[in-house]
Amino acid sequence: MKKQTSVDPVLYEETWRIFRIMSEFTEGFEELSKIKKAITIFGSARTKKTDPYYLLTDKLASSLVKKGYSVITGGGPGIMEAANKGANQKKKTSIGLNIDLPTEQQPNPYIEKMINFRYFFCRKVMFVKYAKAIIILPGGFGTLDEFFEITTLIQTKKVNKIPVILIGKKYWKGLLVWIQNSLEASGYIKSPDFKIFTLVETGQEAINEIEKFYKKKKKE
């Protein structure tokens, strides 16, 4: 009788992880490819409902939907909830890309179309691939990670240039001064890299930047 060889449980788990990753990409591509015009909005999950940025985001998302855009968020509370709430007006205009986390991340009730992810990197691809613009409000490590991720992709020309808009001058000022005084001054980035993103104060200014970008693009 031929002796059966035992399967390495670690190798077995790693092999099946590949298929889970493939399934997340497949579902994401299939669902989001149906969305023709989307804006991705990032921001803190800890922002309270009474916070001015929550109220701003709610109104901003509502305005974007009225202009024909869908809104994509991370699907959680805080700024994400505000964006989904404002976008929850028409079928499938309020989209949440939820991530499985041990704390904080519970889907908000305003999502019309939700896709669940286990892996951050799969989710990050979906945030950017179908977005016509990225709007970033104040947040923590995750928000900063998303900001630097998209600026790096545009800087290295791995994705086409799209509007990247930071809202909240008081919040972002310190970081941008540090980038200029430390990174640019040391030669780690170049002056044109600052043109990758735009800093504004209001939701309407963010909309104006998006419209100005695509109006200019039509003329090119």
N, C-alpha and C positions, 0 to 999 in steps of 0.2 A: 504494500500500500504506500502510495506517495505521501510523504510527510508534508503537511500544510505549513506554509510559512506565515508567521504572525505579521499583522499589519502594524506599522509604527503609528500609534495614535496621534502623535504630533504631526507627522507627514499627512495623515488622513485629514486632520482638521485644516491644515494649510491648503490642501487640494480643494476641499469644499469651500473654503473662503474665497477662492478664485471665482467660483460659480455664483456666490452671493454678491460679489462685487459686480460681476457681469450682469446679474439680474437687476441691480440698482441702476446701472447705466442704461440698460435696455428700457426699463419702465420710465425712467426720467426722460430719455430721448423720445419715446413714443408719446408720452403725455404732453410734454412741453413743446414739441415740434408743431402742435396744433395752435399754439399761441403765436399770433403774428406780431403783435406789438406789446412788449412788456417792459416795465420798469422794476428793477430790484431795489428794495429799500432795506438798509441795515440800521441797527441801533440797539440799545441796551434792552435786555429782557427785564431789567429791574426798574425801569421808568414807571412811575406811578400814574394813575389815570388823571390825577389833578395837575401833573407836571405840564408846563407850557409846551414842551417838545412833544408830549403825547397828543395834545390838542392840535398842535401845528401839523403833526403827521396825519392825523385823522382827516383834517381838512385838505391837506395836500393830496392824499390818496384819492379822496372823493373827486377832486379837480382833475386828476390824471385819468380816472375812469371816464369822466365826461368828455375828455379829449380823445377817447378811443383806446386808451392803454389798459392793459391788465397790470396788476401789481403782484410781485413775487416777494415773499418774506421768508424768514426762517421758521415761521409758523408758531412761535412761542408767545409769551406775554410781553408787556412793556411796549416799546416802539413797534415791534412786530404786530402785536395785537391792534395797536392804533391804525397801522397801515391796512391791515386786513379789514378792520371795521369800516374805514373810510371807503375801501374798494368794494365792499360787499353790497353791490347795487344791481349788478347784472350777472347772468349765468357765467360762472367760471372766470370772473374778473378778479377774484380774491384768492390767490394761490399761496399755499404754505408748504415749504419743504422742511418737514419736521425731522429732528434728529433725536435718536434714543440716547438720553443722558440720565445718570442716576439722580440728579437734582435739577430743579428749576424748569426744565423744558417740558411743559405740558401744552398740547395744542390749544390755541385760543378758539373761542366759539364762532369766530367770524370767517373762517376759511370755507370757501366753496369747493375748492379742489385741493386735496392734500396728498402729498407723496411722502412716504416715510423712508428715512435713511438710517443706516447703521454706521456708515463710514463718512467722516467729514469730507474727505477728498472727493468722493462721488458727488456729494451735495454741493461742494464749491463749484464744480464744473457746471452744474445746472443753474446756479445763480447767475453765471456770466454768459453762458452759451446763447441764451435766447433773450438777453436784455438789450434794450435800445439805450439805456442809461442806468447808472448806478447812483443812488442817493444815499448818503451816509449821515446819520445823526449821531449825537453823543452816545458813547457806550464804553464798555470795558475792553478786556484783552481780545475777546472774540471779534468785536467791532473793529479794533485796530488791526487785527490779523486780516480781516476782510478788506480793509482799506489798503494795506500794503500788498496784499495778494493781487488786487486788480491793478494797482499802479505798476507793479512789477511785470505783469502780463502785457500791459500796454507799452511799457518802457522797452521790453525785450521783443516787442512786435509778435508775441504769441497769440494775441487777439487783436482784432481791428479796434481802432480808436473809437471810443464812445464817450459821452459826457460822464464824468465822475464828479459829483457835486457834494461838497461838505456843507452841512447846515449847522450854524452856531459859531459865530466868530469868537466869542469869549472862550468857548470850550477848546476849539482847535488852534487858537493863536499860539499857545505855548509850544505845542508840538511842531508847528510849522516854523516857528522861530528857531527851535533846536535843529530842525532839519537843515535850515539855511545856514545857521552859524556853525554847525558841526559837520554835517554830511557834505554840503556844497563847498564849504570853506576848506574842507580837507580833500576835496577832489573826488569824493566817492560817488557823487552824482553831479550832473551838469545843470546849468541854469534852465535849459529848455524842459527839463523833467518837471518843473513846477507848472508847466502848461498842461500836464496830464489831468490835473484836477482844478476845480474852481471852488472858492470859498464864498458862501452867501449867508444871509441872515434869515430870510423868509422862504416860505414855500413857493410863493409866486415868483421870487427871483430864481428859484430852482427850475421852475417850469419855463421861465424866460430863457434860461441857459440852454435847455433842451431844444426849445423851438429855434433858437438862434443857431445852434449847431447844425440841425437838419435843414434849415433854410439855406445856410451856407453850403452844405454838402450838395444840395440840389443844383446849385449854380456851378459846381466844379465839373 
